[in-house]
Amino acid sequence: MTTEYYIGLMSGTSVDGIDAGLYDFSKNQTRVIGFYYQPYSKQIKQKIQALCNAHQITSLSAYGELDALLGALYAEACINLLQQSKVSANEIKAIGSHGQTVCHSPYSKPPFTLQIGDPSIISQTTGITTVADFRRKDIAAGGQGAPLVPAFHRALFHSSIENRAIVNIGGIANLTLLPKDISQNILGFDTGPGNTLMDYWIYKHQNAHYDANGQWAATGEVQPKLLKHLKSDAYFFALPPKSTGPEYFSATWLNKKLAELATYKAEDIQRNLCQFTAETISDAIKKFAPETDKVFICGGGIHNQTLLEALRQQLNMPVVSTETENVHPDQVEAMAFAWLAKQTIEGLTGNLPETTGAKEAVILGGIYQA
């Protein structure tokens, strides 16, 4: 049987590291060949966060240097993945690299989105054709450039017997609503913060990069007034298609919200940030897909038991890991961009206009030949 090996690279809004997955898409099936995670060093993470938080390019040299550094790191992750999997580069049809988002601005005039990690360096270093810069083609077609995973979610998770919601909880949370009736439109959009505000708050108060298992949040109490204030942001009342990022739901956003209220204990704020993520996800499902039968969770949020328990309390339906569908929750997005690379290489469209708002379905990304 002829193999169709593709690599997917994902480094998300949590800015923790690089997910590199190797997948075989032969016979319209998805088989995991290997997976490799490469954490960012403290220095690289600080460089990314500094660029993301600047809201404007203050140094072209800093931008260019980071673009090249990330390209080299992505290439290194691919090489390590291949060595670990005992697969040679000439067996890979293409790499799909999402890149590191440093600014997502779909509401500006003109709208734009920017992901960095030089794909020329990736293709030259690995000797593998690389597909990158997926989001900007959708924006050029009048869309928001996000979310791009719903087409993949449909291909992988659609069920003819139940209505499903696929929720990815990274730095930002996004969902795909998959009706069992294939004639109905799919909805997909960013619900708001995932882990980004919780990560910021615990780092500020405990010098930890994330709240392991939601243990710190579990020590706090839900404060209804604070929670209501967080949920009052206009983003949550906007209709899809819509997308956002940590440049909007930022430390500045949170500190401004907190300054408008009385002082709360740090652990109570962490608990409410966790509840905030859970309720904005569950509110979106209940509002736009009340007939959902089951919710599947992927992304880093799957490891936060306090968050999962809050979701289960809010939703009167099963909330389970994508692992119940034989897809590891930490691999879904890397797998999605491997799949999107395959679409592009084969001249097939990758976006769903009903989820991004694009005028038409388009072939995504640019191809950087090996």
C-alpha positions in Angstrom: 0.0 0.0 0.0 1.3 3.4 -0.9 1.8 5.6 2.1 0.9 9.3 2.2 3.1 10.7 5.0 2.6 14.3 6.1 4.0 16.2 9.0 1.9 18.8 10.9 3.5 21.5 13.0 1.6 23.5 15.6 2.7 26.1 18.1 -0.3 27.7 19.6 -1.4 30.7 21.6 -0.2 29.2 24.8 3.3 29.7 23.6 4.6 26.6 25.3 6.3 24.8 22.5 6.1 22.9 19.1 3.8 19.9 18.5 5.2 17.9 15.5 3.1 14.9 14.3 3.7 12.4 11.5 0.6 11.0 9.9 -0.3 8.6 7.1 -3.4 9.6 5.2 -3.5 6.6 2.9 -6.9 5.2 1.9 -8.7 8.3 3.3 -7.8 7.1 6.8 -5.6 8.8 9.4 -2.8 6.7 11.1 -0.5 8.2 13.6 3.1 7.3 12.8 4.9 9.4 15.4 4.6 12.5 17.6 7.3 14.8 19.1 6.9 17.7 21.4 9.7 20.3 21.6 9.2 22.9 24.4 10.3 26.5 23.8 13.3 27.7 25.8 12.6 30.5 28.3 14.4 32.9 26.0 12.4 32.0 22.9 9.1 32.2 24.9 10.0 35.7 26.2 10.9 36.8 22.6 7.5 35.6 21.3 5.6 37.2 24.2 7.5 40.5 23.8 6.6 40.6 20.1 2.9 39.6 20.8 2.5 42.2 23.5 4.1 45.1 21.6 0.9 45.6 19.5 3.2 47.1 16.9 6.5 46.2 15.4 9.0 48.2 17.4 12.0 46.5 15.9 12.2 45.0 12.4 15.4 43.2 13.4 13.7 41.6 16.4 10.8 40.4 14.2 13.2 39.1 11.5 15.4 37.3 13.9 12.5 35.6 15.6 11.0 34.5 12.3 14.3 32.9 11.3 14.9 31.3 14.8 11.4 29.8 14.8 11.9 28.5 11.3 15.1 26.7 12.4 13.3 25.3 15.5 10.5 24.0 13.4 12.9 22.3 11.1 14.8 20.8 14.1 11.5 19.4 15.5 10.8 17.8 12.2 14.2 16.2 12.0 13.9 14.9 15.6 10.4 13.5 14.8 11.7 11.6 11.8 14.7 10.2 13.7 12.4 9.1 16.5 9.9 7.5 14.0 12.6 5.9 11.9 11.2 7.5 8.7 13.4 9.3 6.1 12.7 12.8 4.8 12.2 11.5 1.2 9.1 9.5 2.4 7.3 12.7 3.5 5.0 14.4 0.9 4.9 17.7 2.8 5.1 19.6 6.1 2.2 21.7 7.1 3.4 24.5 9.4 0.9 26.7 11.1 3.6 29.0 12.4 3.5 31.1 15.6 0.8 33.7 15.7 2.2 37.0 16.8 -0.8 39.1 15.9 -4.4 38.3 14.7 -6.4 41.3 13.8 -9.5 40.3 11.7 -11.4 43.5 12.6 -8.8 46.1 11.6 -9.0 48.0 8.3 -7.6 46.3 6.4 -7.8 43.0 8.4 -4.6 40.9 8.8 -3.1 38.0 10.6 0.6 37.2 11.1 2.2 33.8 11.8 6.0 33.6 11.8 8.5 30.8 11.5 10.3 31.0 8.1 9.0 28.2 5.9 11.9 28.6 3.5 14.3 27.6 6.3 12.0 24.6 7.1 12.0 23.3 3.6 15.7 24.0 3.0 16.9 22.4 6.2 14.6 19.3 6.1 14.6 18.8 2.4 10.8 18.5 2.5 8.3 20.6 0.7 6.6 22.9 3.2 3.1 24.4 3.2 2.7 27.5 5.4 0.9 30.8 5.9 -2.6 29.1 5.8 -4.6 31.9 7.4 -3.9 34.9 5.1 -5.6 33.4 2.0 -8.9 33.1 3.9 -8.6 36.7 4.9 -7.9 37.7 1.3 -11.1 35.9 0.5 -13.0 38.1 3.0 -12.8 35.7 5.9 -11.3 36.0 9.4 -8.5 33.5 8.8 -9.8 31.5 11.7 -10.8 29.0 12.8 -9.4 26.7 10.1 -9.7 23.4 11.8 -13.5 22.8 11.3 -13.0 21.2 7.8 -10.6 18.8 9.4 -12.9 18.2 12.4 -15.7 17.4 9.9 -13.5 14.9 8.1 -12.3 13.2 11.3 -15.1 13.5 13.8 -18.5 13.7 12.0 -21.1 11.2 13.2 -24.4 10.3 11.5 -25.9 9.3 14.8 -25.2 12.2 17.1 -24.7 16.0 17.1 -21.2 16.8 18.2 -19.2 19.7 19.5 -15.4 19.6 19.2 -13.8 22.0 21.6 -10.1 22.9 21.4 -8.8 24.6 24.6 -5.5 26.2 23.9 -4.5 29.7 24.8 -7.8 30.6 23.1 -10.7 28.2 23.0 -12.5 27.4 19.7 -15.3 25.0 18.9 -16.7 23.3 15.9 -20.4 22.3 15.9 -21.0 19.2 13.8 -24.7 18.4 13.2 -25.4 14.7 12.4 -27.4 15.9 9.3 -24.7 16.6 6.7 -27.0 18.9 4.8 -26.9 21.4 7.8 -24.2 24.0 8.0 -21.2 23.6 10.3 -20.5 26.3 12.8 -17.1 27.1 14.1 -15.6 30.1 16.0 -13.4 31.2 18.9 -15.4 31.3 22.1 -12.9 33.4 24.0 -10.0 32.7 26.4 -8.9 29.2 26.9 -5.8 28.9 29.1 -4.2 32.2 28.3 -5.5 34.3 31.2 -5.1 31.5 33.7 -1.5 31.0 32.6 -0.8 34.7 33.0 -2.3 34.9 36.4 -0.5 31.8 37.9 2.8 32.9 36.4 2.3 36.4 38.0 1.5 35.0 41.5 3.3 31.6 41.6 5.9 31.8 38.9 4.4 28.7 37.3 3.7 28.4 33.6 0.3 26.8 34.0 -2.1 25.6 36.7 -1.3 21.9 36.8 -4.6 20.0 36.8 -6.4 23.2 37.9 -5.2 22.6 41.5 -4.7 26.2 42.4 -8.0 27.2 40.8 -9.7 24.5 42.9 -8.6 26.4 46.1 -10.6 29.5 45.2 -14.2 30.4 45.2 -16.5 31.5 42.3 -17.4 35.2 42.8 -20.6 35.9 40.8 -20.0 39.6 40.5 -16.4 39.1 39.1 -17.6 36.4 36.8 -20.4 38.5 35.4 -18.0 41.4 34.9 -15.6 39.2 32.9 -18.4 37.9 30.7 -19.8 41.4 30.0 -17.2 41.9 27.2 -18.9 42.7 23.8 -17.0 39.8 22.2 -19.4 37.3 23.8 -22.4 39.0 22.4 -21.1 39.1 18.8 -22.5 36.6 16.4 -20.2 34.2 14.5 -18.2 34.2 12.3 -15.8 35.6 14.9 -12.2 35.0 16.1 -9.9 36.5 18.6 -6.5 36.0 20.2 -4.3 36.7 23.3 -3.6 40.2 21.9 -7.2 41.0 22.8 -7.8 38.8 25.9 -4.5 39.9 27.3 -3.0 40.8 30.7 -3.9 44.4 29.9 -7.6 43.4 29.3 -7.7 41.4 32.6 -6.0 44.0 34.7 -8.4 46.7 33.4 -11.3 44.5 34.3 -9.9 43.8 37.8 -9.2 47.4 38.4 -12.9 48.2 38.0 -14.0 46.0 40.9 -13.1 45.4 44.5 -9.9 43.4 45.3 -10.2 39.7 45.3 -7.9 37.0 46.6 -5.5 35.7 43.9 -6.8 32.2 44.1 -10.4 33.4 43.8 -9.4 35.2 40.6 -7.8 32.0 39.3 -10.9 30.1 40.0 -13.1 32.7 38.3 -10.8 32.7 35.2 -11.3 28.9 35.0 -15.0 29.3 35.4 -15.0 32.1 32.8 -13.4 29.8 30.2 -15.9 27.0 31.1 -19.0 29.2 30.9 -18.1 31.1 27.7 -17.6 27.7 26.0 -20.8 26.2 27.4 -22.8 29.3 26.7 -21.7 29.2 23.1 -22.8 25.5 22.7 -26.1 26.1 24.4 -26.8 29.2 22.3 -25.8 28.0 18.9 -26.2 24.2 19.1 -28.7 23.3 21.9 -29.3 19.9 20.4 -25.6 18.8 20.9 -25.5 15.3 22.2 -21.8 15.0 23.1 -18.8 17.4 23.6 -15.2 16.3 22.7 -12.3 18.2 24.3 -8.8 18.5 22.9 -5.9 20.8 23.5 -4.0 21.7 26.7 -7.2 22.4 28.6 -7.9 18.6 28.7 -5.3 18.4 31.5 -7.2 20.9 33.8 -9.6 18.8 35.8 -11.2 21.8 37.5 -12.0 23.2 34.1 -13.4 20.0 32.9 -15.6 19.6 36.0 -16.9 23.2 35.5 -17.8 22.3 31.9 -19.6 19.2 32.9 -21.6 21.2 35.5 -22.6 23.7 32.9 -23.5 21.2 30.1 -26.3 18.6 30.4 -24.5 16.2 28.1 -21.3 14.0 28.1 -18.0 15.9 28.0 -15.2 13.5 26.9 -11.7 13.5 25.5 -11.1 13.1 21.7 -9.2 10.0 22.8 -12.5 8.3 22.9 -12.4 8.6 19.1 -8.8 7.3 19.1 -7.3 10.8 18.6 -5.0 12.0 21.3 -6.2 15.4 22.5 -2.7 16.8 22.4 -2.4 15.9 18.7 -5.5 17.2 17.1 -4.2 20.5 15.9 -0.9 19.2 14.5 -2.9 16.5 12.7 -5.2 19.3 11.3 -2.3 21.2 9.7 -0.8 18.0 8.3 -4.3 17.4 6.7 -4.5 21.0 5.5 -1.1 20.6 3.9 -2.4 17.6 2.1 -5.4 19.5 0.9 -3.2 22.3 -0.5 -0.7 19.9 -2.2 -3.7 18.2 -3.9 -5.2 21.5 -5.0 -8.2 21.2 -2.7 -9.8 23.8 -0.5 -9.2 23.9 3.2 -11.5 26.6 4.7 -15.2 26.5 5.4 -16.7 29.9 4.4 -19.6 29.4 6.9 -17.1 29.3 9.8 -14.6 32.0 8.7 -17.0 34.3 6.8 -15.0 34.0 3.6 -16.8 34.7 0.3 -15.7 31.3 -1.0 -13.7 28.2 -0.3 -10.1 28.6 -1.3 -6.9 26.6 -1.5 -4.9 27.7 1.6 -1.3 28.6 2.2 1.9 28.9 0.1 4.0 26.0 -1.1 7.7 26.2 -0.4 9.4 23.5 -2.6 12.2 21.4 -1.1 
